[in-house]
């Protein structure tokens, strides 16, 4: 129960210290602890202690103790700040990147930082990341970004160095105060020193000289303790600062595309020009496609009309061929009887001329001619020629028979 109350009280006290400035809170803590120290030290129980002997015999010793507690309070406040910075370094982070990002991404990262890590807005980690992203967001370029990050590193380093300025002042002035206390005590011991009554004044003088050395010892001891505590706390602070520098360099220095402002304007102009040209090409392509579609439709219609005409002509041609065939068939039927008569006559002539070899050859030729004439359907002319041939052959046959008879 007591531990829970103590932890709750320490949390409330730490929140109050966060709201207060570092110097004022450290001064209040130091003076409170110094007052409590002297309040306890002046109790009867501590009258004969070494702390009472070394810190309560002169005003310089009170000043040394007061500065020592004040410096220790400064170190304690810095230690609380270091713990807060350590938590910020562990938790404040940006989303993982996948390759180079555009400068417009900086605005989104700022929103992410404020939405997820606004609790640590007073930490160096948050301030470093916020300042870096704001630079990129406002300039919309990474020109001079590396130099700006270096300036932020120097600024934070100076800020950490200034936190321990009062501690450095204390470690510098404590030996001086010890020397002053020693000189004052020596002066008090040597004041009114004379040969008369030297034996009586010697114990008091030696006591004053011992107190003078005690003052110097107290000052040097406080200086060493203050220096050691400052070294330990400042080393942790610098280590966190190096971690912040490394994180910012890894996550932000090479996160964005490096495009100068002039180059960005040219790139934007080229982008607009390319988009305009692309839209013009797309519209022209659409017009060409429509024109080609229209021409293809017209060509297709012409081909359809031509095919229809060819079909009609072919049908008409087939009809004509069919009519011609019918005409030829009817004509062949008309000439079939005369051809049979002519064939009979030719057979009779062949029989009559069988004795003569020329007559056989004539018969063969007449048969071939008849076949040719049957295909060519020129029967009228053929019959006339056949009639005349018969007339010619008839006298020859009579003459030959007369000659044979005479012989």
C-alpha atoms as a printed R data frame, in Angstrom:
    type eleno elety resid chain resno       x       y        z
1   ATOM     1    CA   UNK     A     1   0.000   0.000    0.000
2   ATOM     2    CA   UNK     A     2   2.767   2.404    0.922
3   ATOM     3    CA   UNK     A     3   4.669   1.479   -2.215
4   ATOM     4    CA   UNK     A     4   1.592   2.203   -4.355
5   ATOM     5    CA   UNK     A     5   1.152   5.589   -2.701
6   ATOM     6    CA   UNK     A     6   4.837   6.381   -3.166
7   ATOM     7    CA   UNK     A     7   4.753   5.411   -6.876
8   ATOM     8    CA   UNK     A     8   1.591   7.480   -7.418
9   ATOM     9    CA   UNK     A     9   3.193  10.436   -5.708
10  ATOM    10    CA   UNK     A    10   6.370  10.090   -7.745
11  ATOM    11    CA   UNK     A    11   4.334  10.008  -10.990
12  ATOM    12    CA   UNK     A    12   2.449  13.157  -10.013
13  ATOM    13    CA   UNK     A    13   5.701  14.844   -9.043
14  ATOM    14    CA   UNK     A    14   7.340  13.883  -12.338
15  ATOM    15    CA   UNK     A    15   4.337  15.282  -14.281
16  ATOM    16    CA   UNK     A    16   4.642  18.513  -12.356
17  ATOM    17    CA   UNK     A    17   8.353  18.700  -13.159
18  ATOM    18    CA   UNK     A    18   7.579  18.199  -16.848
19  ATOM    19    CA   UNK     A    19   5.297  21.202  -16.817
20  ATOM    20    CA   UNK     A    20   7.873  23.366  -15.040
21  ATOM    21    CA   UNK     A    21  11.014  24.675  -16.690
22  ATOM    22    CA   UNK     A    22  14.233  22.826  -15.982
23  ATOM    23    CA   UNK     A    23  15.981  25.661  -14.101
24  ATOM    24    CA   UNK     A    24  13.124  26.694  -11.819
25  ATOM    25    CA   UNK     A    25  12.154  23.125  -10.891
26  ATOM    26    CA   UNK     A    26  15.795  22.206  -10.175
27  ATOM    27    CA   UNK     A    27  16.228  25.341   -8.020
28  ATOM    28    CA   UNK     A    28  13.108  24.554   -6.005
29  ATOM    29    CA   UNK     A    29  14.184  20.944   -5.510
30  ATOM    30    CA   UNK     A    30  17.739  21.925   -4.579
31  ATOM    31    CA   UNK     A    31  16.673  24.542   -2.065
32  ATOM    32    CA   UNK     A    32  14.123  22.178   -0.537
33  ATOM    33    CA   UNK     A    33  16.685  19.401   -0.151
34  ATOM    34    CA   UNK     A    34  19.290  21.869    1.183
35  ATOM    35    CA   UNK     A    35  16.862  23.218    3.778
36  ATOM    36    CA   UNK     A    36  15.903  19.705    4.819
37  ATOM    37    CA   UNK     A    37  19.591  18.774    5.049
38  ATOM    38    CA   UNK     A    38  20.446  21.656    7.358
39  ATOM    39    CA   UNK     A    39  17.272  21.123    9.342
40  ATOM    40    CA   UNK     A    40  18.321  17.554   10.053
41  ATOM    41    CA   UNK     A    41  21.978  18.482   10.516
42  ATOM    42    CA   UNK     A    42  21.224  20.999   13.275
43  ATOM    43    CA   UNK     A    43  19.452  18.443   15.358
44  ATOM    44    CA   UNK     A    44  21.263  17.560   18.585
45  ATOM    45    CA   UNK     A    45  21.971  14.091   17.319
46  ATOM    46    CA   UNK     A    46  24.175  15.452   14.444
47  ATOM    47    CA   UNK     A    47  26.016  18.169   16.393
48  ATOM    48    CA   UNK     A    48  29.212  16.147   16.672
49  ATOM    49    CA   UNK     A    49  29.087  14.508   13.228
50  ATOM    50    CA   UNK     A    50  31.602  15.022   10.413
51  ATOM    51    CA   UNK     A    51  28.956  16.523    8.116
52  ATOM    52    CA   UNK     A    52  28.252  19.165   10.755
53  ATOM    53    CA   UNK     A    53  31.938  19.882   11.114
54  ATOM    54    CA   UNK     A    54  32.554  20.173    7.360
55  ATOM    55    CA   UNK     A    55  29.457  22.096    6.257
56  ATOM    56    CA   UNK     A    56  28.284  24.422    9.051
57  ATOM    57    CA   UNK     A    57  31.241  26.507   10.217
58  ATOM    58    CA   UNK     A    58  31.198  29.278    7.626
59  ATOM    59    CA   UNK     A    59  28.916  30.933    5.102
60  ATOM    60    CA   UNK     A    60  31.046  29.660    2.208
61  ATOM    61    CA   UNK     A    61  30.287  26.130    3.326
62  ATOM    62    CA   UNK     A    62  26.558  26.886    3.228
63  ATOM    63    CA   UNK     A    63  26.998  28.289   -0.289
64  ATOM    64    CA   UNK     A    64  28.964  25.217   -1.364
65  ATOM    65    CA   UNK     A    65  26.304  22.857   -0.040
66  ATOM    66    CA   UNK     A    66  23.502  24.899   -1.577
67  ATOM    67    CA   UNK     A    67  25.167  24.888   -5.028
68  ATOM    68    CA   UNK     A    68  25.901  21.195   -4.692
69  ATOM    69    CA   UNK     A    69  22.259  20.297   -4.033
70  ATOM    70    CA   UNK     A    70  21.116  22.630   -6.764
71  ATOM    71    CA   UNK     A    71  23.446  20.916   -9.262
72  ATOM    72    CA   UNK     A    72  22.272  17.521   -8.072
73  ATOM    73    CA   UNK     A    73  18.674  18.624   -8.622
74  ATOM    74    CA   UNK     A    74  19.634  19.706  -12.140
75  ATOM    75    CA   UNK     A    75  21.121  16.282  -12.746
76  ATOM    76    CA   UNK     A    76  17.994  14.604  -11.434
77  ATOM    77    CA   UNK     A    77  15.784  16.672  -13.732
78  ATOM    78    CA   UNK     A    78  18.087  15.844  -16.642
79  ATOM    79    CA   UNK     A    79  17.879  12.160  -15.703
80  ATOM    80    CA   UNK     A    80  14.072  12.331  -15.827
81  ATOM    81    CA   UNK     A    81  14.348  14.015  -19.203
82  ATOM    82    CA   UNK     A    82  16.753  11.314  -20.398
83  ATOM    83    CA   UNK     A    83  14.277   8.604  -19.384
84  ATOM    84    CA   UNK     A    84  11.525  10.420  -21.270
85  ATOM    85    CA   UNK     A    85  13.795  10.736  -24.301
86  ATOM    86    CA   UNK     A    86  14.622   7.050  -24.058
87  ATOM    87    CA   UNK     A    87  10.926   6.123  -24.160
88  ATOM    88    CA   UNK     A    88  10.457   8.442  -27.125
89  ATOM    89    CA   UNK     A    89  13.360   6.854  -28.997
90  ATOM    90    CA   UNK     A    90  11.841   3.422  -28.423
91  ATOM    91    CA   UNK     A    91   8.287   4.290  -29.454
92  ATOM    92    CA   UNK     A    92   8.353   7.225  -31.864
93  ATOM    93    CA   UNK     A    93   8.852   5.855  -35.359
94  ATOM    94    CA   UNK     A    94   7.641   6.230  -38.936
95  ATOM    95    CA   UNK     A    95   6.028   3.601  -41.185
96  ATOM    96    CA   UNK     A    96   8.423   1.408  -43.094
97  ATOM    97    CA   UNK     A    97   9.312   2.697  -46.506
98  ATOM    98    CA   UNK     A    98   9.316   0.727  -49.760
99  ATOM    99    CA   UNK     A    99  11.766   2.461  -52.039
100 ATOM   100    CA   UNK     A   100  11.977   6.185  -52.698
101 ATOM   101    CA   UNK     A   101   8.909   8.288  -51.927
102 ATOM   102    CA   UNK     A   102   7.703  11.573  -53.310
103 ATOM   103    CA   UNK     A   103   7.992  14.802  -51.365
104 ATOM   104    CA   UNK     A   104   4.204  14.954  -51.056
105 ATOM   105    CA   UNK     A   105   4.489  11.944  -48.760
106 ATOM   106    CA   UNK     A   106   6.009  14.221  -46.090
107 ATOM   107    CA   UNK     A   107   2.596  15.756  -45.356
108 ATOM   108    CA   UNK     A   108   1.087  12.311  -44.775
109 ATOM   109    CA   UNK     A   109   3.946  11.386  -42.459
110 ATOM   110    CA   UNK     A   110   3.408  14.591  -40.489
111 ATOM   111    CA   UNK     A   111  -0.223  13.650  -39.984
112 ATOM   112    CA   UNK     A   112   0.803  10.138  -38.931
113 ATOM   113    CA   UNK     A   113   3.330  11.540  -36.449
114 ATOM   114    CA   UNK     A   114   0.810  13.904  -34.865
115 ATOM   115    CA   UNK     A   115  -1.878  11.234  -34.709
116 ATOM   116    CA   UNK     A   116   0.195   8.447  -33.141
117 ATOM   117    CA   UNK     A   117   3.004  10.127  -31.175
118 ATOM   118    CA   UNK     A   118   1.694  13.498  -29.996
119 ATOM   119    CA   UNK     A   119   2.331  12.411  -26.367
120 ATOM   120    CA   UNK     A   120   6.077  12.803  -26.975
121 ATOM   121    CA   UNK     A   121   5.876  16.208  -28.674
122 ATOM   122    CA   UNK     A   122   8.361  17.690  -26.167
123 ATOM   123    CA   UNK     A   123  11.041  15.066  -26.846
124 ATOM   124    CA   UNK     A   124  14.044  15.566  -29.088
125 ATOM   125    CA   UNK     A   125  13.080  12.556  -31.182
126 ATOM   126    CA   UNK     A   126   9.662  13.945  -31.988
127 ATOM   127    CA   UNK     A   127  10.979  17.457  -32.599
128 ATOM   128    CA   UNK     A   128  13.755  16.208  -34.881
129 ATOM   129    CA   UNK     A   129  11.425  14.108  -37.036
130 ATOM   130    CA   UNK     A   130   8.739  16.798  -37.076
131 ATOM   131    CA   UNK     A   131  11.171  19.541  -38.126
132 ATOM   132    CA   UNK     A   132  12.671  17.356  -40.858
133 ATOM   133    CA   UNK     A   133   9.294  16.404  -42.322
134 ATOM   134    CA   UNK     A   134   8.042  19.991  -42.132
135 ATOM   135    CA   UNK     A   135  11.090  21.165  -44.098
136 ATOM   136    CA   UNK     A   136  10.382  18.687  -46.890
137 ATOM   137    CA   UNK     A   137   6.643  19.397  -46.818
138 ATOM   138    CA   UNK     A   138   7.023  23.161  -47.005
139 ATOM   139    CA   UNK     A   139   9.774  23.205  -49.642
140 ATOM   140    CA   UNK     A   140   8.374  20.252  -51.621
141 ATOM   141    CA   UNK     A   141  11.979  19.364  -52.359
142 ATOM   142    CA   UNK     A   142  14.997  17.762  -50.703
143 ATOM   143    CA   UNK     A   143  17.370  20.427  -51.909
144 ATOM   144    CA   UNK     A   144  19.503  21.372  -48.880
145 ATOM   145    CA   UNK     A   145  17.838  18.660  -46.795
146 ATOM   146    CA   UNK     A   146  21.115  17.096  -45.669
147 ATOM   147    CA   UNK     A   147  22.476  20.470  -44.538
148 ATOM   148    CA   UNK     A   148  19.234  21.106  -42.658
149 ATOM   149    CA   UNK     A   149  19.538  17.763  -40.860
150 ATOM   150    CA   UNK     A   150  23.113  18.603  -39.908
151 ATOM   151    CA   UNK     A   151  21.944  21.931  -38.512
152 ATOM   152    CA   UNK     A   152  19.297  20.093  -36.469
153 ATOM   153    CA   UNK     A   153  21.980  17.784  -35.099
154 ATOM   154    CA   UNK     A   154  24.092  20.756  -34.095
155 ATOM   155    CA   UNK     A   155  21.077  22.465  -32.535
156 ATOM   156    CA   UNK     A   156  20.133  19.423  -30.459
157 ATOM   157    CA   UNK     A   157  23.748  18.888  -29.445
158 ATOM   158    CA   UNK     A   158  23.947  22.492  -28.282
159 ATOM   159    CA   UNK     A   159  20.668  22.071  -26.454
160 ATOM   160    CA   UNK     A   160  21.964  18.989  -24.606
161 ATOM   161    CA   UNK     A   161  25.178  20.844  -23.821
162 ATOM   162    CA   UNK     A   162  23.231  23.796  -22.415
163 ATOM   163    CA   UNK     A   163  21.272  21.517  -20.111
164 ATOM   164    CA   UNK     A   164  24.433  20.937  -18.102
165 ATOM   165    CA   UNK     A   165  25.614  24.511  -18.169
166 ATOM   166    CA   UNK     A   166  24.743  25.159  -14.561
167 ATOM   167    CA   UNK     A   167  26.492  21.942  -13.524
168 ATOM   168    CA   UNK     A   168  29.629  23.101  -15.310
169 ATOM   169    CA   UNK     A   169  29.314  26.440  -13.587
170 ATOM   170    CA   UNK     A   170  29.070  24.700  -10.212
171 ATOM   171    CA   UNK     A   171  32.077  22.461  -10.856
172 ATOM   172    CA   UNK     A   172  34.032  25.558  -11.860
173 ATOM   173    CA   UNK     A   173  33.037  27.771   -8.950
174 ATOM   174    CA   UNK     A   174  33.182  25.210   -6.135
175 ATOM   175    CA   UNK     A   175  37.021  25.193   -5.950
176 ATOM   176    CA   UNK     A   176  36.952  28.980   -5.930
177 ATOM   177    CA   UNK     A   177  34.470  28.989   -3.063
178 ATOM   178    CA   UNK     A   178  36.624  26.464   -1.208
179 ATOM   179    CA   UNK     A   179  39.650  28.664   -1.739
180 ATOM   180    CA   UNK     A   180  37.680  31.673   -0.542
181 ATOM   181    CA   UNK     A   181  36.588  29.792    2.572
182 ATOM   182    CA   UNK     A   182  40.166  28.740    3.229
183 ATOM   183    CA   UNK     A   183  41.436  32.291    2.846
184 ATOM   184    CA   UNK     A   184  38.659  33.617    5.079
185 ATOM   185    CA   UNK     A   185  39.396  31.071    7.782
186 ATOM   186    CA   UNK     A   186  43.113  31.742    7.556
187 ATOM   187    CA   UNK     A   187  42.430  35.423    7.773
188 ATOM   188    CA   UNK     A   188  40.237  34.942   10.825
189 ATOM   189    CA   UNK     A   189  42.899  32.746   12.419
190 ATOM   190    CA   UNK     A   190  45.705  35.213   11.745
191 ATOM   191    CA   UNK     A   191  43.731  38.291   12.739
192 ATOM   192    CA   UNK     A   192  45.123  39.870   15.865
193 ATOM   193    CA   UNK     A   193  48.007  37.462   15.938
194 ATOM   194    CA   UNK     A   194  50.866  38.770   18.121
195 ATOM   195    CA   UNK     A   195  53.610  37.429   20.263
196 ATOM   196    CA   UNK     A   196  51.737  38.344   23.378
197 ATOM   197    CA   UNK     A   197  49.475  35.490   24.451
198 ATOM   198    CA   UNK     A   198  50.569  33.351   21.479
199 ATOM   199    CA   UNK     A   199  50.325  30.213   23.562
200 ATOM   200    CA   UNK     A   200  46.723  30.947   24.457
201 ATOM   201    CA   UNK     A   201  45.720  31.868   20.877
202 ATOM   202    CA   UNK     A   202  47.489  28.941   19.211
203 ATOM   203    CA   UNK     A   203  44.716  26.296   19.749
204 ATOM   204    CA   UNK     A   204  42.083  28.650   18.321
205 ATOM   205    CA   UNK     A   205  44.311  29.519   15.379
206 ATOM   206    CA   UNK     A   206  44.965  25.856   14.646
207 ATOM   207    CA   UNK     A   207  41.224  25.152   14.850
208 ATOM   208    CA   UNK     A   208  40.522  27.961   12.361
209 ATOM   209    CA   UNK     A   209  43.205  26.664   10.026
210 ATOM   210    CA   UNK     A   210  41.693  23.157   10.238
211 ATOM   211    CA   UNK     A   211  38.281  24.578    9.407
212 ATOM   212    CA   UNK     A   212  39.828  26.352    6.429
213 ATOM   213    CA   UNK     A   213  41.154  23.066    5.063
214 ATOM   214    CA   UNK     A   214  37.816  21.425    5.784
215 ATOM   215    CA   UNK     A   215  36.118  24.038    3.604
216 ATOM   216    CA   UNK     A   216  38.494  23.300    0.748
217 ATOM   217    CA   UNK     A   217  37.953  19.579    1.196
218 ATOM   218    CA   UNK     A   218  34.171  20.040    1.178
219 ATOM   219    CA   UNK     A   219  34.323  22.130   -1.995
220 ATOM   220    CA   UNK     A   220  36.589  19.656   -3.794
221 ATOM   221    CA   UNK     A   221  34.441  16.699   -2.708
222 ATOM   222    CA   UNK     A   222  31.253  18.378   -3.923
223 ATOM   223    CA   UNK     A   223  33.000  19.263   -7.181
224 ATOM   224    CA   UNK     A   224  34.119  15.656   -7.782
225 ATOM   225    CA   UNK     A   225  30.670  14.228   -7.013
226 ATOM   226    CA   UNK     A   226  28.964  16.811   -9.199
227 ATOM   227    CA   UNK     A   227  31.383  16.166  -12.050
228 ATOM   228    CA   UNK     A   228  30.923  12.386  -11.795
229 ATOM   229    CA   UNK     A   229  27.109  12.555  -11.751
230 ATOM   230    CA   UNK     A   230  27.118  14.993  -14.653
231 ATOM   231    CA   UNK     A   231  29.418  12.721  -16.650
232 ATOM   232    CA   UNK     A   232  27.134   9.703  -16.171
233 ATOM   233    CA   UNK     A   233  23.909  11.536  -16.977
234 ATOM   234    CA   UNK     A   234  25.387  13.484  -19.889
235 ATOM   235    CA   UNK     A   235  26.822  10.314  -21.395
236 ATOM   236    CA   UNK     A   236  23.357   8.734  -21.481
237 ATOM   237    CA   UNK     A   237  21.956  11.895  -22.994
238 ATOM   238    CA   UNK     A   238  24.605  11.955  -25.718
239 ATOM   239    CA   UNK     A   239  24.067   8.276  -26.437
240 ATOM   240    CA   UNK     A   240  20.353   8.909  -27.006
241 ATOM   241    CA   UNK     A   241  21.244  11.866  -29.187
242 ATOM   242    CA   UNK     A   242  23.458   9.641  -31.350
243 ATOM   243    CA   UNK     A   243  20.622   7.144  -31.670
244 ATOM   244    CA   UNK     A   244  18.312   9.932  -32.793
245 ATOM   245    CA   UNK     A   245  20.875  11.092  -35.354
246 ATOM   246    CA   UNK     A   246  21.286   7.558  -36.698
247 ATOM   247    CA   UNK     A   247  17.527   6.976  -36.943
248 ATOM   248    CA   UNK     A   248  16.844  10.250  -38.726
249 ATOM   249    CA   UNK     A   249  19.720   9.659  -41.135
250 ATOM   250    CA   UNK     A   250  18.547   6.139  -41.955
251 ATOM   251    CA   UNK     A   251  14.827   6.897  -42.253
252 ATOM   252    CA   UNK     A   252  14.670  10.430  -43.639
253 ATOM   253    CA   UNK     A   253  17.914  11.388  -45.374
254 ATOM   254    CA   UNK     A   254  17.434   8.965  -48.277
255 ATOM   255    CA   UNK     A   255  13.658   8.486  -48.035
256 ATOM   256    CA   UNK     A   256  12.490  11.071  -50.566
257 ATOM   257    CA   UNK     A   257  13.263  11.522  -54.236
258 ATOM   258    CA   UNK     A   258  15.975  14.091  -54.816
259 ATOM   259    CA   UNK     A   259  14.422  16.537  -57.289
260 ATOM   260    CA   UNK     A   260  15.491  20.172  -57.324
261 ATOM   261    CA   UNK     A   261  12.900  22.932  -57.508
262 ATOM   262    CA   UNK     A   262  13.857  23.955  -61.051
263 ATOM   263    CA   UNK     A   263  13.901  20.351  -62.149
264 ATOM   264    CA   UNK     A   264  10.564  19.803  -60.436
265 ATOM   265    CA   UNK     A   265   9.009  22.706  -62.361
266 ATOM   266    CA   UNK     A   266  10.373  21.320  -65.614
267 ATOM   267    CA   UNK     A   267   9.136  17.859  -64.664
268 ATOM   268    CA   UNK     A   268   5.687  19.208  -63.814
269 ATOM   269    CA   UNK     A   269   5.602  21.083  -67.135
270 ATOM   270    CA   UNK     A   270   6.650  17.954  -69.001
271 ATOM   271    CA   UNK     A   271   4.027  15.966  -67.135
272 ATOM   272    CA   UNK     A   272   1.289  18.435  -68.112
273 ATOM   273    CA   UNK     A   273   2.540  18.505  -71.701
274 ATOM   274    CA   UNK     A   274   2.679  14.722  -71.865
275 ATOM   275    CA   UNK     A   275  -0.799  14.407  -70.417
276 ATOM   276    CA   UNK     A   276  -2.141  16.929  -72.957
277 ATOM   277    CA   UNK     A   277  -0.345  15.163  -75.791
278 ATOM   278    CA   UNK     A   278  -1.594  11.819  -74.583
279 ATOM   279    CA   UNK     A   279  -5.183  13.047  -74.427
280 ATOM   280    CA   UNK     A   280  -4.815  14.473  -77.966
281 ATOM   281    CA   UNK     A   281  -3.402  11.180  -79.198
282 ATOM   282    CA   UNK     A   282  -6.236   9.288  -77.554
283 ATOM   283    CA   UNK     A   283  -8.858  11.531  -79.161
284 ATOM   284    CA   UNK     A   284  -7.100  11.262  -82.546
285 ATOM   285    CA   UNK     A   285  -6.936   7.506  -82.164
286 ATOM   286    CA   UNK     A   286 -10.640   7.401  -81.432
287 ATOM   287    CA   UNK     A   287 -11.352   9.453  -84.546
288 ATOM   288    CA   UNK     A   288  -9.176   7.128  -86.626
289 ATOM   289    CA   UNK     A   289 -10.949   4.105  -85.185
290 ATOM   290    CA   UNK     A   290 -14.343   5.599  -85.996
291 ATOM   291    CA   UNK     A   291 -13.200   6.479  -89.524
292 ATOM   292    CA   UNK     A   292 -11.826   2.999  -90.093
293 ATOM   293    CA   UNK     A   293 -15.009   1.458  -88.745
294 ATOM   294    CA   UNK     A   294 -17.087   3.585  -91.111
295 ATOM   295    CA   UNK     A   295 -14.898   2.654  -94.069
296 ATOM   296    CA   UNK     A   296 -14.954  -1.012  -93.151
297 ATOM   297    CA   UNK     A   297 -18.746  -0.886  -92.859
298 ATOM   298    CA   UNK     A   298 -18.963   0.771  -96.304
299 ATOM   299    CA   UNK     A   299 -16.589  -1.812  -97.786
300 ATOM   300    CA   UNK     A   300 -18.560  -4.611  -96.191
301 ATOM   301    CA   UNK     A   301 -21.771  -3.227  -97.667
302 ATOM   302    CA   UNK     A   302 -20.143  -3.022 -101.101
303 ATOM   303    CA   UNK     A   303 -18.933  -6.581 -100.806
304 ATOM   304    CA   UNK     A   304 -22.408  -7.711  -99.817
305 ATOM   305    CA   UNK     A   305 -23.948  -5.894 -102.808
306 ATOM   306    CA   UNK     A   306 -21.308  -7.369 -105.126
307 ATOM   307    CA   UNK     A   307 -21.916 -10.857 -103.784
308 ATOM   308    CA   UNK     A   308 -25.637 -10.418 -104.307
309 ATOM   309    CA   UNK     A   309 -25.047  -9.236 -107.860
310 ATOM   310    CA   UNK     A   310 -22.716 -12.155 -108.546
311 ATOM   311    CA   UNK     A   311 -25.272 -14.570 -107.172
312 ATOM   312    CA   UNK     A   312 -27.984 -13.050 -109.380
313 ATOM   313    CA   UNK     A   313 -25.700 -13.157 -112.430
314 ATOM   314    CA   UNK     A   314 -24.732 -16.736 -111.689
315 ATOM   315    CA   UNK     A   315 -28.376 -17.739 -111.341
316 ATOM   316    CA   UNK     A   316 -29.159 -15.960 -114.616
317 ATOM   317    CA   UNK     A   317 -26.208 -17.674 -116.294
318 ATOM   318    CA   UNK     A   318 -27.368 -21.073 -115.066
319 ATOM   319    CA   UNK     A   319 -30.812 -20.353 -116.402
320 ATOM   320    CA   UNK     A   320 -29.354 -19.421 -119.783
321 ATOM   321    CA   UNK     A   321 -27.200 -22.576 -119.827
322 ATOM   322    CA   UNK     A   322 -30.250 -24.642 -118.966
323 ATOM   323    CA   UNK     A   323 -32.234 -23.024 -121.785
324 ATOM   324    CA   UNK     A   324 -29.385 -23.631 -124.229
325 ATOM   325    CA   UNK     A   325 -29.209 -27.252 -123.174
326 ATOM   326    CA   UNK     A   326 -32.928 -27.626 -123.693
327 ATOM   327    CA   UNK     A   327 -32.617 -25.984 -127.121
328 ATOM   328    CA   UNK     A   328 -29.764 -28.284 -128.099
329 ATOM   329    CA   UNK     A   329 -31.650 -31.331 -126.899
330 ATOM   330    CA   UNK     A   330 -34.741 -30.365 -128.912
331 ATOM   331    CA   UNK     A   331 -32.562 -29.642 -131.994
332 ATOM   332    CA   UNK     A   332 -30.828 -32.968 -131.643
333 ATOM   333    CA   UNK     A   333 -34.187 -34.730 -131.550
334 ATOM   334    CA   UNK     A   334 -35.202 -32.931 -134.815
335 ATOM   335    CA   UNK     A   335 -32.035 -34.007 -136.639
336 ATOM   336    CA   UNK     A   336 -31.979 -37.571 -135.353
337 ATOM   337    CA   UNK     A   337 -34.094 -38.934 -138.272
338 ATOM   338    CA   UNK     A   338 -32.074 -37.254 -141.073
339 ATOM   339    CA   UNK     A   339 -28.920 -38.518 -139.468
340 ATOM   340    CA   UNK     A   340 -30.248 -42.071 -139.400
341 ATOM   341    CA   UNK     A   341 -31.180 -41.756 -143.101
342 ATOM   342    CA   UNK     A   342 -27.753 -40.426 -143.941
343 ATOM   343    CA   UNK     A   343 -26.201 -43.232 -141.980
344 ATOM   344    CA   UNK     A   344 -28.144 -45.803 -143.962
345 ATOM   345    CA   UNK     A   345 -27.151 -44.161 -147.209
346 ATOM   346    CA   UNK     A   346 -23.534 -44.180 -146.105
347 ATOM   347    CA   UNK     A   347 -23.761 -47.860 -145.263
348 ATOM   348    CA   UNK     A   348 -25.186 -48.601 -148.702
349 ATOM   349    CA   UNK     A   349 -22.462 -46.598 -150.354
350 ATOM   350    CA   UNK     A   350 -19.903 -48.464 -148.292
351 ATOM   351    CA   UNK     A   351 -21.313 -51.773 -149.364
352 ATOM   352    CA   UNK     A   352 -21.272 -50.722 -152.976
353 ATOM   353    CA   UNK     A   353 -17.724 -49.512 -152.706
354 ATOM   354    CA   UNK     A   354 -16.388 -52.351 -150.606
355 ATOM   355    CA   UNK     A   355 -14.321 -53.612 -153.533
356 ATOM   356    CA   UNK     A   356 -12.303 -50.452 -153.736
357 ATOM   357    CA   UNK     A   357  -9.856 -49.541 -150.897
358 ATOM   358    CA   UNK     A   358 -10.385 -45.832 -151.452
359 ATOM   359    CA   UNK     A   359 -14.063 -46.271 -150.861
360 ATOM   360    CA   UNK     A   360 -13.297 -47.796 -147.452
361 ATOM   361    CA   UNK     A   361 -11.130 -44.897 -146.526
362 ATOM   362    CA   UNK     A   362 -13.883 -42.560 -147.686
363 ATOM   363    CA   UNK     A   363 -16.363 -44.417 -145.529
364 ATOM   364    CA   UNK     A   364 -14.198 -43.955 -142.461
365 ATOM   365    CA   UNK     A   365 -13.794 -40.294 -143.167
366 ATOM   366    CA   UNK     A   366 -17.507 -39.924 -143.732
367 ATOM   367    CA   UNK     A   367 -18.200 -41.592 -140.405
368 ATOM   368    CA   UNK     A   368 -15.830 -39.243 -138.660
369 ATOM   369    CA   UNK     A   369 -17.390 -36.283 -140.415
370 ATOM   370    CA   UNK     A   370 -20.819 -37.458 -139.421
371 ATOM   371    CA   UNK     A   371 -19.770 -37.654 -135.808
372 ATOM   372    CA   UNK     A   372 -18.252 -34.186 -136.009
373 ATOM   373    CA   UNK     A   373 -21.331 -32.882 -137.728
374 ATOM   374    CA   UNK     A   374 -23.540 -34.443 -135.105
375 ATOM   375    CA   UNK     A   375 -21.683 -32.459 -132.421
376 ATOM   376    CA   UNK     A   376 -21.511 -29.245 -134.375
377 ATOM   377    CA   UNK     A   377 -25.153 -29.567 -135.495
378 ATOM   378    CA   UNK     A   378 -24.468 -28.264 -139.009
379 ATOM   379    CA   UNK     A   379 -26.531 -30.855 -140.786
380 ATOM   380    CA   UNK     A   380 -27.840 -28.741 -143.648
381 ATOM   381    CA   UNK     A   381 -24.438 -28.020 -145.065
382 ATOM   382    CA   UNK     A   382 -23.324 -31.563 -144.461
383 ATOM   383    CA   UNK     A   383 -26.265 -33.024 -146.334
384 ATOM   384    CA   UNK     A   384 -25.628 -30.766 -149.295
385 ATOM   385    CA   UNK     A   385 -22.008 -31.793 -149.405
386 ATOM   386    CA   UNK     A   386 -22.976 -35.428 -149.018
387 ATOM   387    CA   UNK     A   387 -25.432 -35.170 -151.880
388 ATOM   388    CA   UNK     A   388 -22.849 -33.653 -154.168
389 ATOM   389    CA   UNK     A   389 -20.336 -36.356 -153.196
390 ATOM   390    CA   UNK     A   390 -22.819 -39.050 -154.018
391 ATOM   391    CA   UNK     A   391 -23.428 -37.469 -157.399
392 ATOM   392    CA   UNK     A   392 -19.741 -37.452 -158.068
393 ATOM   393    CA   UNK     A   393 -19.230 -41.011 -157.011
394 ATOM   394    CA   UNK     A   394 -22.120 -42.325 -159.066
395 ATOM   395    CA   UNK     A   395 -20.573 -41.570 -162.518
396 ATOM   396    CA   UNK     A   396 -17.256 -42.965 -161.376
397 ATOM   397    CA   UNK     A   397 -18.895 -46.194 -160.286
398 ATOM   398    CA   UNK     A   398 -20.660 -46.544 -163.679
399 ATOM   399    CA   UNK     A   399 -17.423 -45.945 -165.568
400 ATOM   400    CA   UNK     A   400 -15.530 -48.468 -163.477
401 ATOM   401    CA   UNK     A   401 -18.169 -51.116 -164.034
402 ATOM   402    CA   UNK     A   402 -18.065 -50.476 -167.806
403 ATOM   403    CA   UNK     A   403 -14.340 -50.842 -167.786
404 ATOM   404    CA   UNK     A   404 -14.539 -54.053 -165.864
405 ATOM   405    CA   UNK     A   405 -17.103 -55.432 -168.254
406 ATOM   406    CA   UNK     A   406 -14.948 -54.551 -171.246
407 ATOM   407    CA   UNK     A   407 -12.053 -56.336 -169.853
